[in-house]
C-alpha cells in the first residue's frame, strides 16, 4: 500500500508540473485532493468499509437478513385457456330496400326498435300499383273473351274441315289465331300476377326478428327500387356470433378437446365508467341528472360455445379463425364491438402454480428464489408451462409447499439470509409462516406487507 501511495504521489507531482507548464485551467486541479484522499483513506480503499471488507450483494454481514415477501407453491386445478380479441357479429343482418318505386307514405316503427318477423315497417303509396292491377285484370278479361270466341270458331272450322267443306289454309289460319290468343291470355295472367306482387311490395314487412338501425328515408320521400342506400338495416341480436383468431399451432388441441365436449367461450366487454375521461377530455363525466359517475361499473361478460372452426390457417399470420355462438338474451354483446375472448380447452387438476412476481429472468432462463428451512435462499431454475393472468403454471423446478420469494429479489444472491418484510427475524418460521395465523392477499403475498 505504501508503494501504491508513493506511485500516486509521483504521478500527482508530474501531473502538477505538466499543468503549470501548459497553463491549463485552474479547475482541473480539483482532482488533486481526491487522489490524495484516496491514499489516506483507512484500509487503502477510497470507499470500502473499514478493514478492507466488502458487504455482499445480498445484504449479508453488517446489513443482516434481507426483507422480502414470500408465498408458497400451491398445487390446484387450473383451466387451460386461450386468450384472444374478438368481434361481435349479428347472426343475420338484413338491409331493407324497396322492390318498387313509389312515395313513402307511412312508417310503422321507430329507429332502434325491436321488431318481429313479419311486422310491418314501411308503406308506399299503393294507388298507382292498384290502378295497374285493375288495368291488368281488364286486359285479361278482354283477351279471355276473345280467346273464347276464337276457340269456338276453331271448333266449327275443325268440323267443316273434317267434312271436306273448308279449305286447309283457312283451317290452319283459324287454329293459329286461337293459339295466339291463348298465348296472349297467358301473358295477361303473368302481367296480372306482377301487378299483384307490386301492390304487395308497397307494404314492406320485416323478414327477420331483430333491432332496427338508422332510417334511410322518411315519410314523403320518393323511394326507388333497389336503391343503393337501404331504408333501414335490421340486425339479429339473439343469438350473436363472436369471431376471434388463435394461433394455428393450437388447432390440434382445439379439435381434440372439441371432440370430447363443446368448448365454452367467454366474451368480456369492458365498461367505461367515465366516458369523458376515456375520450381524453377534461372534467368529470356526470350521470343523468347531474349525479357523479358510478365508479363501481364492472365489465359485462357472456357465455357461449364454439360453433365454427375455419377450414384454413392464414398463411400470413399463422392464425386460425373461430366463431362462438352466444344466446345474448340480455343484449350484453353488440354487433361490431370488440371483446376479450377466453377459450376454455380443459382443466388441469394438479397444476403447480406460483405468482408471476416470483419468476425472474436471466441469460440461462427463468428461475425463482426458494427459501430453505434455515431462512437462506436457493436459486432454482423453472420450466414454465404457461402464464394465466398473475399466475404461472410450472412444469418443474419446484414442488408444492415450497416457499418462494415474490418481492425483493434484486438484493438476493444464493445463500443470502432473508426475513419477512417489516418483521424481526425471529418472528417468522424458516418455512415463511408467521407465529400467528395471518392472511394473505389475492396474489399469495402475506398480509404483513
C-alpha positions in Angstrom: 0.0 0.0 0.0 3.0 2.4 0.7 4.3 1.7 -2.7 1.0 2.4 -4.3 0.7 5.7 -2.4 4.2 6.7 -3.5 3.3 5.9 -7.1 0.2 8.1 -6.8 2.3 10.9 -5.3 4.8 10.7 -8.2 2.1 10.7 -10.7 0.5 13.6 -8.9 3.7 15.7 -8.9 4.2 15.0 -12.6 0.6 16.0 -13.3 1.1 19.2 -11.3 4.2 20.2 -13.2 2.6 19.5 -16.6 -0.4 21.5 -15.7 1.7 24.5 -14.6 3.9 24.2 -17.7 1.0 24.3 -20.1 -1.0 26.8 -18.0 -4.2 24.7 -18.0 -7.4 25.8 -16.3 -7.1 26.0 -12.5 -10.4 24.0 -12.2 -8.6 20.8 -13.3 -6.5 20.9 -10.1 -9.7 19.9 -8.2 -8.8 16.3 -8.8 -5.7 16.5 -6.7 -7.3 16.4 -3.3 -9.4 13.4 -4.4 -6.2 11.5 -5.3 -4.6 12.4 -2.0 -7.7 11.4 -0.1 -7.6 8.0 -1.8 -4.1 7.4 -0.4 -5.1 8.5 3.1 -8.3 6.5 3.3 -8.4 3.8 6.0 -7.5 0.3 4.6 -6.2 1.8 1.3 -9.7 1.9 -0.3 -11.4 5.1 -1.2 -14.9 3.9 -0.4 -14.6 0.5 1.1 -15.6 -0.4 4.6 -13.1 -0.5 7.5 -10.7 -3.3 7.3 -10.9 -3.7 3.6 -14.1 -5.9 3.7 -16.9 -5.5 1.2 -20.6 -6.1 2.0 -22.3 -8.9 0.0 -24.8 -8.1 -2.7 -27.5 -9.9 -0.8 -27.1 -7.6 2.2 -25.4 -10.3 4.4 -22.9 -9.4 7.0 -23.4 -6.0 8.6 -26.7 -5.4 6.9 -28.4 -8.5 8.3 -31.2 -10.6 6.6 -32.8 -9.2 3.5 -36.5 -8.3 4.0 -38.6 -10.0 1.3 -42.2 -11.0 0.5 -42.8 -14.7 0.2 -45.5 -17.2 -0.7 -45.9 -20.9 -1.1 -46.0 -23.0 -4.3 -49.6 -24.4 -4.5 -51.0 -27.3 -6.4 -54.5 -26.8 -7.6 -56.8 -27.2 -10.6 -56.1 -24.6 -13.3 -58.0 -24.1 -16.5 -56.2 -24.4 -19.8 -57.4 -21.3 -21.8 -56.5 -19.4 -24.9 -57.0 -15.6 -24.7 -57.9 -13.6 -27.8 -59.6 -10.5 -29.0 -62.9 -11.0 -30.9 -65.5 -9.1 -32.8 -69.3 -9.4 -32.3 -71.3 -10.2 -35.4 -75.0 -10.3 -35.8 -76.3 -13.8 -36.7 -78.3 -12.2 -39.5 -78.1 -8.7 -40.9 -80.7 -7.6 -43.5 -80.6 -4.3 -45.5 -84.2 -3.4 -46.2 -84.7 -1.9 -49.7 -87.8 -1.2 -51.7 -88.6 -3.5 -54.6 -90.8 -1.0 -56.4 -90.5 2.8 -56.9 -93.0 4.9 -55.1 -93.6 7.6 -52.5 -93.1 6.6 -48.8 -96.5 7.2 -47.1 -96.1 5.6 -43.7 -93.6 4.3 -41.1 -94.7 1.6 -38.6 -91.6 1.6 -36.3 -89.1 3.8 -34.6 -85.3 3.9 -35.0 -83.7 1.4 -32.7 -86.9 -0.5 -32.1 -87.0 -4.3 -31.7 -89.2 -5.8 -34.4 -90.5 -9.3 -35.1 -90.5 -11.3 -38.2 -93.5 -10.2 -40.5 -94.0 -6.9 -38.7 -94.9 -4.0 -41.0 -92.1 -1.5 -41.4 -92.9 0.8 -44.4 -95.9 1.6 -46.6 -95.6 3.1 -50.1 -98.4 4.9 -51.9 -100.4 2.0 -53.2 -102.7 3.8 -55.6 -100.5 3.6 -58.7 -100.0 -0.1 -58.1 -103.7 -0.7 -57.5 -104.5 1.1 -60.8 -102.0 -1.1 -62.6 -103.6 -4.2 -61.1 -107.1 -3.2 -62.2 -105.8 -2.5 -65.7 -104.2 -5.9 -65.9 -107.4 -7.5 -64.8 -109.4 -5.7 -67.5 -106.9 -6.6 -70.2 -107.0 -10.2 -69.1 -110.8 -10.2 -69.2 -110.9 -8.8 -72.7 -108.3 -11.2 -74.1 -110.0 -14.1 -72.4 -113.3 -13.3 -74.1 -111.6 -13.0 -77.5 -109.9 -16.4 -76.9 -113.2 -18.0 -76.0 -114.7 -16.8 -79.3 -111.6 -17.9 -81.3 -111.8 -21.3 -79.7 -115.5 -21.7 -80.7 -114.7 -20.7 -84.3 -111.8 -23.2 -84.3 -114.2 -26.0 -83.2 -116.6 -25.2 -86.0 -113.7 -24.9 -88.5 -112.4 -28.3 -87.4 -115.8 -29.9 -88.1 -116.1 -28.3 -91.5 -112.5 -29.4 -92.4 -113.2 -33.0 -91.4 -116.3 -33.0 -93.6 -114.3 -31.5 -96.5 -116.3 -28.3 -96.6 -113.4 -26.0 -95.5 -110.1 -25.4 -97.2 -106.9 -26.4 -95.4 -105.4 -22.9 -95.3 -108.5 -21.4 -93.7 -108.5 -24.2 -91.1 -104.8 -23.6 -90.2 -105.3 -19.8 -90.0 -108.2 -20.3 -87.6 -106.2 -22.7 -85.5 -103.2 -20.3 -85.4 -105.4 -17.4 -84.4 -106.8 -19.4 -81.4 -103.3 -20.4 -80.3 -102.0 -16.8 -80.5 -105.0 -15.6 -78.4 -104.2 -18.4 -75.8 -100.7 -17.1 -75.5 -101.9 -13.5 -75.1 -104.2 -14.6 -72.3 -101.2 -16.4 -70.6 -99.2 -13.2 -70.9 -102.1 -11.2 -69.4 -102.2 -13.5 -66.4 -98.5 -13.0 -65.8 -98.9 -9.3 -66.0 -101.8 -9.5 -63.6 -99.6 -11.5 -61.2 -96.8 -9.0 -61.5 -99.3 -6.2 -60.7 -100.4 -8.1 -57.6 -96.8 -8.5 -56.4 -96.0 -4.8 -56.9 -99.1 -4.0 -54.9 -97.8 -6.3 -52.2 -94.3 -4.8 -52.4 -95.9 -1.4 -51.5 -96.1 -2.8 -47.9 -92.6 -3.7 -46.6 -92.5 -6.2 -43.7 -89.6 -7.3 -41.5 -88.0 -10.5 -42.9 -86.4 -11.4 -39.5 -86.7 -10.6 -35.8 -84.1 -8.1 -34.7 -83.2 -4.5 -33.9 -83.6 -1.7 -36.4 -80.9 0.9 -37.1 -80.9 4.4 -38.6 -83.6 5.3 -41.0 -82.5 6.0 -44.6 -85.8 7.5 -45.7 -88.7 9.4 -44.2 -92.4 9.9 -45.0 -92.8 11.8 -48.3 -89.5 10.7 -49.8 -89.5 9.1 -53.2 -88.2 5.6 -52.7 -86.6 3.9 -55.7 -86.5 0.2 -56.4 -83.2 -1.4 -55.3 -81.6 1.9 -54.3 -78.0 1.9 -53.1 -79.0 3.3 -49.7 -81.1 0.9 -47.7 -84.2 2.1 -45.9 -83.1 0.5 -42.7 -80.7 -2.2 -41.5 -82.0 -4.9 -39.1 -79.6 -6.9 -37.0 -80.5 -10.1 -35.2 -79.1 -9.7 -31.7 -80.2 -13.0 -30.2 -78.2 -15.1 -30.8 -75.0 -13.5 -32.0 -71.6 -14.6 -33.2 -68.2 -13.7 -31.7 -65.4 -14.1 -34.3 -61.8 -14.4 -32.9 -58.5 -15.9 -34.0 -56.0 -18.1 -32.2 -52.5 -19.4 -33.2 -52.7 -22.2 -35.6 -50.4 -24.4 -33.5 -53.3 -25.0 -31.1 -55.6 -26.3 -33.8 -54.9 -30.0 -33.0 -55.7 -29.4 -29.3 -58.9 -27.5 -30.1 -60.2 -30.2 -32.3 -59.2 -32.9 -29.8 -61.0 -31.3 -26.9 -64.0 -30.3 -29.0 -64.5 -33.9 -30.0 -64.9 -34.7 -26.3 -67.4 -31.9 -25.5 -68.4 -28.5 -26.7 -65.8 -25.9 -26.0 -67.1 -23.0 -23.8 -66.2 -19.4 -24.7 -66.3 -16.3 -22.5 -66.6 -12.8 -24.0 -66.0 -9.8 -21.8 -66.9 -6.2 -22.8 -65.2 -3.6 -20.7 -67.5 -0.9 -19.3 -66.2 2.7 -19.2 -67.4 4.4 -16.0 -66.2 7.8 -17.1 -66.6 8.3 -20.9 -65.4 11.9 -20.8 -62.1 10.9 -19.2 -61.8 7.9 -21.5 -62.1 10.3 -24.5 -59.3 12.4 -23.2 -61.5 15.4 -22.3 -61.1 17.4 -19.1 -63.6 17.4 -16.4 -65.6 14.5 -14.7 -68.4 12.9 -16.6 -71.8 13.3 -14.9 -74.6 10.8 -14.9 -78.1 11.9 -16.0 -79.5 14.5 -13.5 -76.0 15.8 -12.7 -75.0 12.9 -10.4 -71.4 11.7 -10.2 -70.4 8.8 -12.4 -70.6 5.3 -11.0 -67.0 4.3 -10.3 -68.1 0.7 -9.5 -69.0 -0.1 -13.1 -67.9 -3.6 -14.0 -67.2 -5.4 -17.2 -70.0 -7.4 -18.7 -69.5 -11.0 -19.7 -71.4 -13.6 -21.7 -71.0 -17.3 -22.2 -71.2 -19.2 -25.4 -69.9 -22.3 -27.3 -67.5 -22.7 -30.2 -69.7 -23.3 -33.3 -67.3 -22.9 -36.2 -63.6 -23.6 -37.0 -62.3 -22.2 -40.2 -61.0 -24.6 -42.8 -57.8 -22.6 -43.5 -54.9 -21.3 -41.3 -54.0 -17.8 -42.5 -50.5 -18.3 -44.0 -49.6 -14.6 -43.5 -50.3 -14.6 -39.7 -50.4 -18.3 -38.7 -53.8 -17.7 -37.1 -57.0 -19.7 -37.5 -60.4 -18.1 -37.1 -63.1 -19.5 -34.9 -66.7 -18.4 -34.1 -68.6 -18.7 -30.9 -72.4 -18.6 -30.7 -73.8 -16.7 -27.7 -77.6 -16.7 -26.7 -77.2 -13.0 -25.8 -80.7 -12.9 -24.3 -79.7 -9.9 -22.1 -78.2 -8.0 -25.1 -74.8 -7.8 -23.4 -73.0 -8.2 -26.8 -73.5 -5.7 -29.6 -72.6 -6.2 -33.2 -69.3 -4.6 -34.2 -68.0 -4.4 -30.6 -64.5 -5.7 -29.7 -64.5 -8.1 -26.8 -61.9 -10.0 -24.8 -62.4 -13.7 -25.5 -61.3 -16.7 -23.4 -61.5 -20.1 -24.9 -61.5 -22.9 -22.3 -59.9 -26.1 -23.6 -59.7 -28.2 -20.5 -58.8 -28.1 -16.8 -55.5 -29.4 -15.3 -56.4 -30.9 -12.0 -52.9 -30.9 -10.5 -51.1 -27.8 -11.7 -48.2 -26.3 -9.8 -48.8 -22.5 -9.5 -46.5 -19.6 -8.4 -47.2 -15.9 -8.7 -45.8 -14.2 -11.7 -43.9 -11.8 -9.5 -41.8 -14.7 -8.2 -40.4 -15.6 -11.6 -37.2 -13.9 -12.6 -35.3 -14.0 -15.9 -31.6 -14.5 -16.6 -29.4 -15.5 -19.5 -29.8 -19.1 -18.6 -33.6 -19.0 -18.4 -36.3 -18.3 -15.8 -35.8 -19.0 -12.1 -37.1 -18.4 -8.6 -35.6 -17.9 -5.2 -36.7 -20.7 -2.9 -36.5 -20.1 0.9 -34.9 -23.1 2.6 -35.5 -24.3 6.2 -32.6 -22.3 7.5 -34.0 -19.0 6.1 -31.5 -18.8 3.3 -32.4 -18.7 -0.3 -31.6 -21.0 -3.2 -31.8 -20.1 -6.9 -34.0 -22.7 -8.7 -34.4 -23.0 -12.4 -38.0 -23.3 -13.7 -39.8 -24.9 -16.6 -42.6 -22.6 -17.4 -45.7 -24.2 -19.0 -48.0 -21.2 -19.4 -49.0 -18.0 -17.7 -52.6 -17.1 -16.9 -53.1 -13.6 -15.6 -51.0 -13.1 -12.5 -50.2 -16.8 -12.0 -47.6 -19.0 -13.7 -48.1 -22.8 -14.2 -44.7 -24.5 -13.9 -43.8 -27.9 -15.3 -40.9 -28.5 -13.0 -38.2 -26.9 -10.8 -40.3 -26.5 -7.6 -42.7 -28.7 -5.6 -45.9 -28.0 -3.8 -45.5 -26.4 -0.4 -42.1 -24.8 -1.1 -41.7 -21.2 -0.2 -40.6 -18.7 -2.9 -39.7 -15.0 -2.9 -42.2 -12.7 -4.6 -40.6 -9.3 -3.9 -37.0 -8.2 -3.0 -35.1 -10.5 -5.4 -32.8 -7.7 -6.6 -30.9 -7.8 -3.2 -30.6 -11.6 -3.1 -27.8 -14.0 -4.1 -27.8 -17.7 -3.5 -27.2 -18.4 0.2 -28.5 -15.0 1.4 -30.5 -15.0 4.6 -34.0 -13.5 4.4 -36.8 -12.4 6.6 -40.3 -11.3 6.1 -40.5 -7.6 5.3 -41.4 -5.4 8.2 -40.8 -8.1 10.9 -37.9 -9.1 13.1 -36.0 -12.2 12.0 -37.3 -14.2 15.0 -41.0 -13.6 14.2 -41.1 -15.8 11.1 -40.5 -19.5 10.9 -38.0 -20.9 8.4 -40.8 -22.0 6.1 -42.0 -18.4 5.9 -45.1 -18.7 8.1 -45.9 -16.3 10.9 -46.1 -17.4 14.5 -49.7 -16.4 14.4 -52.2 -17.3 11.6 -52.2 -14.3 9.3 -54.0 -13.8 6.0 -52.6 -13.2 2.6 -53.8 -11.1 -0.4 -55.1 -12.4 -3.6 -51.6 -12.8 -5.1 -50.5 -15.1 -2.4 -48.4 -12.4 -0.6 -48.5 -12.3 3.2 -50.8 -9.7 4.8 -47.9 -8.1 6.7 -46.6 -6.2 3.7 
